[in-house]
Amino acid sequence: MPHDDATESATAPSGVAAPRSRTAAGGVFASLSISQYRRYLLSFFGSGYAFQNQNAVRGWLAFELTGEALSIGAVLAASGVAQAVAAPIGGVLADRFDRKRLMIGMQAIILVVAVFIGILVVTDAIRVWHLYATAAVSGFAMSIHMPSRQAFVYDIVGGRHIANAIALNAGLNNSMRLIGPAVAGVVIAFFGIGTAYFMTAAAYVLSITVLLVFIGPTNQQFRVDPQSPLRDFREGLRYLWGRRTIFWLVILGLGASTLGLPYRDMMPAFAVDALGQDAKGWGLLLSMAGLGALIGSVVIAATADSVRKGPVILWVGVVWGALFALMAIAPNMPVAILFLLGLGATSTAFNTLINISIQTNVEDAFRGRMLSFYMLTFSVHPMGALAIGALADAIGIRQALFGAGLVMLAFALVMSVTRRDIRRLA
Protein backbone atom coordinates (compact mmCIF):
# COMPACT_ATOMS: atom_id res chain seq x y z
CA MET A 1 0.00 0.00 0.00
CA PRO A 2 1.14 3.60 -0.50
CA HIS A 3 2.99 5.45 2.19
CA ASP A 4 0.82 7.15 4.84
CA ASP A 5 1.77 10.61 3.56
CA ALA A 6 0.31 9.72 0.19
CA THR A 7 -2.92 8.51 1.76
CA GLU A 8 -3.37 11.68 3.77
CA SER A 9 -2.82 14.04 0.85
CA ALA A 10 -4.87 11.97 -1.56
CA THR A 11 -7.89 12.31 0.69
CA ALA A 12 -7.64 16.02 1.35
CA PRO A 13 -11.13 17.45 1.82
CA SER A 14 -11.02 19.76 -1.17
CA GLY A 15 -10.08 16.98 -3.55
CA VAL A 16 -7.25 19.15 -4.85
CA ALA A 17 -3.62 18.24 -4.27
CA ALA A 18 -2.59 19.21 -0.77
CA PRO A 19 0.09 21.84 -0.27
CA ARG A 20 3.49 20.23 -0.26
CA SER A 21 5.89 20.52 2.62
CA ARG A 22 9.42 21.35 1.52
CA THR A 23 10.71 19.14 4.33
CA ALA A 24 8.60 16.15 3.42
CA ALA A 25 8.66 16.51 -0.32
CA GLY A 26 12.05 18.06 -1.01
CA GLY A 27 14.70 16.34 -3.07
CA VAL A 28 15.02 14.97 -6.57
CA PHE A 29 13.88 11.47 -5.53
CA ALA A 30 11.36 12.28 -2.80
CA SER A 31 8.52 10.17 -4.23
CA LEU A 32 10.75 7.07 -4.24
CA SER A 33 10.09 6.87 -0.49
CA ILE A 34 6.79 5.21 -1.47
CA SER A 35 7.46 1.51 -2.10
CA GLN A 36 4.51 0.97 -4.45
CA TYR A 37 5.67 3.84 -6.61
CA ARG A 38 9.13 2.28 -6.88
CA ARG A 39 7.53 -0.93 -8.17
CA TYR A 40 5.30 1.03 -10.53
CA LEU A 41 8.37 2.62 -12.12
CA LEU A 42 9.48 -0.80 -13.39
CA SER A 43 6.18 -1.08 -15.28
CA PHE A 44 6.62 2.47 -16.54
CA PHE A 45 10.13 1.58 -17.69
CA GLY A 46 8.73 -1.23 -19.85
CA SER A 47 5.90 0.79 -21.37
CA GLY A 48 8.11 3.86 -21.84
CA TYR A 49 10.79 1.93 -23.70
CA ALA A 50 8.17 0.17 -25.83
CA PHE A 51 6.43 3.44 -26.70
CA GLN A 52 9.60 5.30 -27.64
CA ASN A 53 11.03 2.34 -29.56
CA GLN A 54 7.82 1.75 -31.51
CA ASN A 55 7.41 5.41 -32.45
CA ALA A 56 11.00 5.70 -33.62
CA VAL A 57 11.01 2.43 -35.59
CA ARG A 58 7.63 3.12 -37.20
CA GLY A 59 8.85 6.47 -38.55
CA TRP A 60 12.01 4.91 -39.94
CA LEU A 61 10.07 2.04 -41.52
CA ALA A 62 7.60 4.43 -43.18
CA PHE A 63 10.45 6.49 -44.64
CA GLU A 64 12.28 3.35 -45.78
CA LEU A 65 9.19 1.97 -47.54
CA THR A 66 8.38 5.18 -49.42
CA GLY A 67 11.38 7.52 -49.32
CA GLU A 68 8.99 10.41 -48.60
CA ALA A 69 8.79 12.62 -45.52
CA LEU A 70 5.04 12.86 -46.11
CA SER A 71 4.67 9.15 -45.29
CA ILE A 72 6.10 9.75 -41.81
CA GLY A 73 3.51 12.45 -41.21
CA ALA A 74 0.72 10.30 -42.69
CA VAL A 75 1.44 7.38 -40.35
CA LEU A 76 1.59 9.75 -37.40
CA ALA A 77 -1.63 11.41 -38.52
CA ALA A 78 -3.40 8.04 -38.55
CA SER A 79 -2.29 7.53 -34.98
CA GLY A 80 -3.12 11.11 -34.02
CA VAL A 81 -6.69 11.02 -35.33
CA ALA A 82 -7.33 7.80 -33.40
CA GLN A 83 -5.79 9.32 -30.28
CA ALA A 84 -7.88 12.46 -30.58
CA VAL A 85 -11.06 10.40 -30.86
CA ALA A 86 -10.12 8.15 -27.96
CA ALA A 87 -8.71 10.71 -25.50
CA PRO A 88 -12.07 11.98 -24.15
CA ILE A 89 -13.26 8.37 -23.89
CA GLY A 90 -10.11 7.48 -21.99
CA GLY A 91 -10.69 10.31 -19.53
CA VAL A 92 -14.25 9.23 -18.80
CA LEU A 93 -13.18 5.60 -18.36
CA ALA A 94 -10.31 6.62 -16.07
CA ASP A 95 -12.78 8.34 -13.73
CA ARG A 96 -15.27 5.44 -13.78
CA PHE A 97 -13.29 2.18 -13.77
CA ASP A 98 -10.22 0.50 -12.33
CA ARG A 99 -7.28 2.32 -13.90
CA LYS A 100 -4.86 -0.57 -13.53
CA ARG A 101 -7.12 -2.92 -15.50
CA LEU A 102 -7.55 -0.32 -18.24
CA MET A 103 -3.78 0.09 -18.49
CA ILE A 104 -3.22 -3.67 -18.76
CA GLY A 105 -5.90 -4.17 -21.40
CA MET A 106 -4.75 -1.33 -23.64
CA GLN A 107 -1.09 -2.32 -23.42
CA ALA A 108 -2.04 -5.87 -24.41
CA ILE A 109 -3.64 -4.53 -27.60
CA ILE A 110 -0.53 -2.51 -28.51
CA LEU A 111 1.65 -5.55 -27.78
CA VAL A 112 -0.33 -7.64 -30.29
CA VAL A 113 0.01 -4.89 -32.90
CA ALA A 114 3.80 -4.81 -32.46
CA VAL A 115 4.07 -8.58 -32.89
CA PHE A 116 1.85 -8.42 -35.99
CA ILE A 117 4.01 -5.75 -37.68
CA GLY A 118 7.17 -7.62 -36.71
CA ILE A 119 5.88 -10.76 -38.41
CA LEU A 120 4.92 -8.81 -41.55
CA VAL A 121 8.41 -7.30 -41.69
CA VAL A 122 10.33 -10.57 -41.30
CA THR A 123 8.11 -12.30 -43.88
CA ASP A 124 8.59 -9.38 -46.30
CA ALA A 125 4.83 -8.83 -46.44
CA ILE A 126 4.85 -5.33 -44.95
CA ARG A 127 3.21 -2.50 -46.87
CA VAL A 128 2.86 1.12 -45.86
CA TRP A 129 -0.92 0.79 -45.48
CA HIS A 130 -0.28 -1.76 -42.71
CA LEU A 131 1.47 1.04 -40.81
CA TYR A 132 -1.49 3.37 -41.27
CA ALA A 133 -3.98 0.79 -40.00
CA THR A 134 -1.96 -0.42 -37.03
CA ALA A 135 -0.91 3.11 -36.09
CA ALA A 136 -4.62 3.93 -35.75
CA VAL A 137 -5.27 0.86 -33.57
CA SER A 138 -2.24 1.54 -31.37
CA GLY A 139 -3.08 5.24 -31.15
CA PHE A 140 -6.63 4.51 -30.01
CA ALA A 141 -5.44 2.06 -27.34
CA MET A 142 -2.66 4.40 -26.19
CA SER A 143 -5.06 7.30 -25.79
CA ILE A 144 -7.40 5.17 -23.67
CA HIS A 145 -4.39 4.08 -21.64
CA MET A 146 -2.68 7.40 -20.96
CA PRO A 147 -5.23 9.25 -18.78
CA SER A 148 -5.41 6.20 -16.52
CA ARG A 149 -1.62 5.95 -16.32
CA GLN A 150 -1.22 9.65 -15.49
CA ALA A 151 -3.97 9.59 -12.85
CA PHE A 152 -2.67 6.28 -11.50
CA VAL A 153 0.48 8.05 -10.33
CA TYR A 154 -1.64 10.35 -8.15
CA ASP A 155 -3.52 7.29 -6.81
CA ILE A 156 -0.19 5.89 -5.62
CA VAL A 157 1.69 8.92 -4.29
CA GLY A 158 -1.04 11.43 -3.40
CA GLY A 159 -0.87 15.21 -3.53
CA ARG A 160 2.23 15.67 -1.40
CA HIS A 161 4.54 13.91 -3.85
CA ILE A 162 2.69 14.35 -7.14
CA ALA A 163 4.92 17.09 -8.60
CA ASN A 164 8.07 15.12 -7.89
CA ALA A 165 6.56 11.86 -9.15
CA ILE A 166 5.42 13.42 -12.45
CA ALA A 167 8.91 14.84 -12.97
CA LEU A 168 10.52 11.47 -12.22
CA ASN A 169 8.10 9.80 -14.64
CA ALA A 170 9.15 12.29 -17.27
CA GLY A 171 12.79 11.60 -16.45
CA LEU A 172 12.37 7.86 -16.87
CA ASN A 173 10.36 8.31 -20.05
CA ASN A 174 13.04 10.57 -21.43
CA SER A 175 15.71 8.06 -20.46
CA MET A 176 13.84 5.75 -22.81
CA ARG A 177 13.94 8.47 -25.46
CA LEU A 178 17.69 8.46 -24.97
CA ILE A 179 18.08 4.68 -25.00
CA GLY A 180 15.27 3.59 -27.32
CA PRO A 181 16.24 5.29 -30.59
CA ALA A 182 19.95 4.53 -30.10
CA VAL A 183 19.19 0.85 -29.51
CA ALA A 184 16.68 0.85 -32.37
CA GLY A 185 19.25 2.30 -34.77
CA VAL A 186 21.80 -0.38 -33.90
CA VAL A 187 19.21 -3.18 -33.94
CA ILE A 188 17.89 -2.09 -37.35
CA ALA A 189 21.41 -1.83 -38.75
CA PHE A 190 22.49 -5.29 -37.57
CA PHE A 191 19.32 -7.38 -37.06
CA GLY A 192 16.55 -5.68 -39.02
CA ILE A 193 13.35 -3.78 -38.26
CA GLY A 194 11.40 -6.94 -37.38
CA THR A 195 13.63 -7.56 -34.38
CA ALA A 196 13.09 -3.99 -33.20
CA TYR A 197 9.32 -4.56 -33.22
CA PHE A 198 9.67 -7.80 -31.24
CA MET A 199 11.70 -5.88 -28.64
CA THR A 200 8.76 -3.47 -28.34
CA ALA A 201 6.45 -6.41 -27.61
CA ALA A 202 8.83 -7.81 -24.98
CA ALA A 203 8.92 -4.46 -23.17
CA TYR A 204 5.11 -4.38 -23.00
CA VAL A 205 5.16 -7.90 -21.55
CA LEU A 206 7.40 -6.58 -18.75
CA SER A 207 5.08 -3.63 -18.06
CA ILE A 208 1.94 -5.78 -17.93
CA THR A 209 3.58 -8.41 -15.72
CA VAL A 210 4.65 -5.85 -13.13
CA LEU A 211 1.15 -4.33 -13.00
CA LEU A 212 -0.45 -7.75 -12.59
CA VAL A 213 1.93 -9.22 -10.02
CA PHE A 214 3.54 -6.39 -8.04
CA ILE A 215 1.08 -3.47 -7.90
CA GLY A 216 -1.59 -3.74 -5.21
CA PRO A 217 -4.63 -1.58 -4.35
CA THR A 218 -4.29 2.20 -4.63
CA ASN A 219 -6.19 5.26 -3.38
CA GLN A 220 -8.40 5.54 -6.47
CA GLN A 221 -11.85 6.75 -5.49
CA PHE A 222 -14.77 5.17 -7.38
CA ARG A 223 -18.05 7.03 -7.77
CA VAL A 224 -20.91 5.22 -6.05
CA ASP A 225 -23.70 6.52 -8.33
CA PRO A 226 -22.37 6.31 -11.91
CA GLN A 227 -24.16 8.38 -14.53
CA SER A 228 -24.09 8.07 -18.30
CA PRO A 229 -20.65 8.37 -19.95
CA LEU A 230 -21.92 11.17 -22.21
CA ARG A 231 -23.04 13.16 -19.19
CA ASP A 232 -19.65 12.52 -17.60
CA PHE A 233 -17.99 13.97 -20.69
CA ARG A 234 -20.21 17.06 -20.77
CA GLU A 235 -19.59 17.56 -17.06
CA GLY A 236 -15.86 17.42 -17.71
CA LEU A 237 -16.12 20.03 -20.45
CA ARG A 238 -18.04 22.37 -18.15
CA TYR A 239 -15.44 21.86 -15.42
CA LEU A 240 -12.62 22.67 -17.86
CA TRP A 241 -14.35 25.77 -19.21
CA GLY A 242 -15.10 26.98 -15.70
CA ARG A 243 -11.43 26.87 -14.71
CA ARG A 244 -9.96 29.19 -17.28
CA THR A 245 -6.33 28.86 -16.27
CA ILE A 246 -6.52 25.08 -16.75
CA PHE A 247 -8.34 25.65 -20.05
CA TRP A 248 -5.59 27.95 -21.32
CA LEU A 249 -2.89 25.55 -20.15
CA VAL A 250 -4.52 22.89 -22.33
CA ILE A 251 -4.67 25.34 -25.28
CA LEU A 252 -1.02 26.24 -24.72
CA GLY A 253 -0.10 22.56 -24.73
CA LEU A 254 -2.14 21.90 -27.88
CA GLY A 255 -0.48 24.71 -29.80
CA ALA A 256 3.05 23.89 -28.68
CA SER A 257 2.57 20.20 -29.43
CA THR A 258 1.21 20.83 -32.94
CA LEU A 259 3.94 23.29 -33.84
CA GLY A 260 6.91 22.19 -31.73
CA LEU A 261 6.92 18.42 -31.31
CA PRO A 262 7.13 17.42 -35.01
CA TYR A 263 10.87 18.08 -34.92
CA ARG A 264 11.17 14.55 -33.45
CA ASP A 265 8.90 12.99 -36.06
CA MET A 266 10.83 14.50 -38.96
CA MET A 267 14.20 13.18 -37.76
CA PRO A 268 14.40 10.35 -40.35
CA ALA A 269 14.07 12.86 -43.20
CA PHE A 270 16.30 15.45 -41.47
CA ALA A 271 19.01 12.88 -40.75
CA VAL A 272 19.07 11.48 -44.30
CA ASP A 273 18.28 14.49 -46.49
CA ALA A 274 19.84 17.34 -44.47
CA LEU A 275 22.76 15.66 -42.71
CA GLY A 276 23.50 12.61 -44.90
CA GLN A 277 23.15 10.09 -42.05
CA ASP A 278 22.04 6.44 -41.93
CA ALA A 279 19.96 4.58 -39.31
CA LYS A 280 22.69 4.84 -36.67
CA GLY A 281 23.05 8.58 -37.19
CA TRP A 282 19.27 9.00 -36.99
CA GLY A 283 19.21 7.02 -33.75
CA LEU A 284 21.98 9.21 -32.33
CA LEU A 285 20.08 12.41 -33.15
CA LEU A 286 16.92 11.21 -31.45
CA SER A 287 18.90 9.96 -28.48
CA MET A 288 20.52 13.36 -28.01
CA ALA A 289 17.08 14.92 -27.87
CA GLY A 290 16.29 12.24 -25.29
CA LEU A 291 19.40 13.13 -23.29
CA GLY A 292 18.36 16.76 -23.24
CA ALA A 293 14.88 15.73 -22.14
CA LEU A 294 16.36 13.66 -19.32
CA ILE A 295 18.37 16.65 -18.13
CA GLY A 296 15.25 18.81 -18.23
CA SER A 297 13.32 16.22 -16.22
CA VAL A 298 15.96 16.05 -13.49
CA VAL A 299 15.97 19.84 -13.19
CA ILE A 300 12.17 19.91 -12.86
CA ALA A 301 12.22 17.06 -10.31
CA ALA A 302 14.63 19.09 -8.18
CA THR A 303 12.87 22.44 -8.51
CA ALA A 304 9.17 21.77 -9.15
CA ASP A 305 8.13 22.63 -5.58
CA SER A 306 10.07 25.89 -5.47
CA VAL A 307 9.59 27.66 -8.82
CA ARG A 308 6.66 29.74 -10.07
CA LYS A 309 5.45 27.42 -12.76
CA GLY A 310 3.44 29.85 -14.90
CA PRO A 311 6.26 32.21 -15.93
CA VAL A 312 8.64 29.29 -16.44
CA ILE A 313 6.18 27.48 -18.72
CA LEU A 314 5.71 30.55 -20.91
CA TRP A 315 9.34 31.49 -21.34
CA VAL A 316 10.52 27.91 -21.81
CA GLY A 317 8.02 27.77 -24.69
CA VAL A 318 9.72 30.79 -26.27
CA VAL A 319 13.15 29.17 -26.00
CA TRP A 320 11.73 25.95 -27.45
CA GLY A 321 10.58 27.76 -30.60
CA ALA A 322 13.91 29.55 -31.04
CA LEU A 323 15.92 26.35 -30.67
CA PHE A 324 13.64 24.55 -33.15
CA ALA A 325 14.31 27.16 -35.83
CA LEU A 326 18.06 27.08 -35.15
CA MET A 327 18.18 23.27 -35.27
CA ALA A 328 16.66 23.33 -38.76
CA ILE A 329 19.61 25.30 -40.15
CA ALA A 330 22.35 23.41 -38.25
CA PRO A 331 25.17 22.86 -40.77
CA ASN A 332 26.42 19.52 -39.41
CA MET A 333 25.86 16.75 -36.85
CA PRO A 334 27.68 18.32 -33.87
CA VAL A 335 25.71 21.57 -34.16
CA ALA A 336 22.44 19.69 -34.70
CA ILE A 337 23.15 17.61 -31.60
CA LEU A 338 23.74 20.76 -29.54
CA PHE A 339 20.36 22.21 -30.51
CA LEU A 340 18.61 18.84 -30.05
CA LEU A 341 19.90 18.68 -26.49
CA GLY A 342 18.29 22.06 -25.86
CA LEU A 343 15.08 21.07 -27.65
CA GLY A 344 14.75 17.93 -25.58
CA ALA A 345 15.28 19.84 -22.32
CA THR A 346 12.87 22.68 -23.09
CA SER A 347 10.04 20.60 -24.56
CA THR A 348 10.15 18.21 -21.60
CA ALA A 349 10.30 20.97 -18.98
CA PHE A 350 7.37 22.71 -20.69
CA ASN A 351 5.11 19.64 -20.86
CA THR A 352 6.06 18.35 -17.41
CA LEU A 353 5.26 21.68 -15.76
CA ILE A 354 1.88 21.85 -17.50
CA ASN A 355 1.11 18.31 -16.31
CA ILE A 356 2.06 19.22 -12.73
CA SER A 357 0.04 22.44 -12.86
CA ILE A 358 -3.06 20.57 -14.00
CA GLN A 359 -2.71 17.72 -11.50
CA THR A 360 -2.23 20.09 -8.57
CA ASN A 361 -5.21 22.30 -9.46
CA VAL A 362 -8.03 19.86 -10.22
CA GLU A 363 -10.38 17.86 -8.01
CA ASP A 364 -9.94 14.10 -7.77
CA ALA A 365 -13.33 13.34 -9.34
CA PHE A 366 -12.31 15.13 -12.55
CA ARG A 367 -8.65 14.10 -12.69
CA GLY A 368 -8.94 11.52 -15.47
CA ARG A 369 -11.05 13.78 -17.68
CA MET A 370 -8.80 16.82 -17.26
CA LEU A 371 -5.75 14.70 -18.03
CA SER A 372 -7.49 13.33 -21.12
CA PHE A 373 -7.94 16.88 -22.43
CA TYR A 374 -4.26 17.48 -21.77
CA MET A 375 -3.40 14.18 -23.49
CA LEU A 376 -5.00 15.61 -26.64
CA THR A 377 -1.82 17.67 -26.95
CA PHE A 378 0.06 14.49 -27.84
CA SER A 379 -2.53 13.39 -30.38
CA VAL A 380 -2.54 16.62 -32.40
CA HIS A 381 1.19 16.84 -33.04
CA PRO A 382 0.96 14.23 -35.84
CA MET A 383 -1.23 16.73 -37.69
CA GLY A 384 1.63 19.18 -37.50
CA ALA A 385 4.00 16.45 -38.67
CA LEU A 386 1.74 15.70 -41.64
CA ALA A 387 1.76 19.35 -42.71
CA ILE A 388 5.51 19.72 -42.19
CA GLY A 389 6.13 16.44 -44.08
CA ALA A 390 4.12 17.65 -47.08
CA LEU A 391 5.92 21.00 -46.98
CA ALA A 392 9.30 19.26 -46.70
CA ASP A 393 8.62 17.21 -49.84
CA ALA A 394 7.72 20.43 -51.65
CA ILE A 395 10.42 22.89 -50.51
CA GLY A 396 12.97 20.86 -48.53
CA ILE A 397 13.24 19.51 -44.99
CA ARG A 398 15.37 22.35 -43.63
CA GLN A 399 13.04 25.06 -44.93
CA ALA A 400 9.95 23.28 -43.60
CA LEU A 401 11.42 22.79 -40.12
CA PHE A 402 12.75 26.36 -39.99
CA GLY A 403 9.30 27.73 -40.81
CA ALA A 404 7.67 25.54 -38.17
CA GLY A 405 10.17 26.74 -35.58
CA LEU A 406 9.42 30.38 -36.34
CA VAL A 407 5.67 29.80 -36.05
CA MET A 408 6.21 28.00 -32.72
CA LEU A 409 8.30 30.95 -31.51
CA ALA A 410 5.59 33.46 -32.51
CA PHE A 411 2.86 31.41 -30.81
CA ALA A 412 4.86 31.19 -27.56
CA LEU A 413 5.57 34.91 -27.58
CA VAL A 414 1.90 35.78 -28.08
CA MET A 415 0.84 33.50 -25.22
CA SER A 416 3.54 34.94 -22.96
CA VAL A 417 2.29 38.47 -23.56
CA THR A 418 -1.47 37.83 -23.45
CA ARG A 419 -2.03 35.14 -20.76
CA ARG A 420 -1.60 36.93 -17.46
CA ASP A 421 -3.56 34.17 -15.70
CA ILE A 422 -0.87 31.65 -16.61
CA ARG A 423 1.89 34.10 -15.63
CA ARG A 424 0.33 34.33 -12.15
CA LEU A 425 0.31 30.53 -11.71
CA ALA A 426 2.43 29.51 -8.71
C-alpha angles and dihedrals in degrees: 000000000000121000116275092249090060092050093051095049094042090059098046109148096243093054089230122113110281120244110272123238113226089216095051099035103032123118137058093268101034096128091056087078085081108083096205090054090053089055091045090057090065089059090046089051090057096046093042093053091045093049095048093043094049094048093049096045093045092055092049092047092050091051092046093051095049110015089223129117088212090067090060090054092044093054090047091047091055088054093043095052090051091047092050091052093046101042097080089045090051091052093052092047092048090057094045108039143039105292095205092057091048091052092050094048096048094046089052090057093051090047091056091049091053092051091048094053091044090055092048090051097049092046090049091238097117119125128179092248088063087062092051093051098044092042087059093049093047092044092053092049093045092052091051088048102048103065089051092048093049093047091043089067090059089048089058104039105024128212098306095064102025097104092050093044093051090050092049090049089053090048093053092044090051091048084061089050086055096045102031102062093040091052091043092053092052094043092050092047095050108022107019138248094284091065090051090056092049089053088055090054092049091053091053089051088057092049094049093046093054092049092049099044109025108030115082132185118321137197095268110145116218121206112243097208107043117198130198116302091235091055089048089055094048090047089053092051091051090049091051094047091048092056100058098182090057089045092054092045088057091048090049090051092048093052096044092047094050094047104028110034099059089080086083094047093051094052095104091057093039093049095048104033102032103031104023095235133150130218093292092051090048090051090050092052093051091045092054089054086050091051090052090049090052091052090049091050093052091050091051092046089055097044108027094104095049108042130080098248100200099062091041092052092051098047094041086057090056092051090047091058093047093050091048092056092046093049090056092061097041106138098212146004099276093052092044090051091052092054092043090056088055093044092052092049097047098043091049095046089049096050095040093053091049090051091050092047092053095045093049095048105046133080119251094244091061099037098105094046095047090049090050090057088050090047087060086076089071093048096053098053091079087063088058089047091052092053093044091047092053090046091048092055089051104043107008136279096263094051093047094050093044091053092048090051092053092050090049090051092050092048092051092048093051092050091047092054099040106037105075090160090064091044089057093052111119 
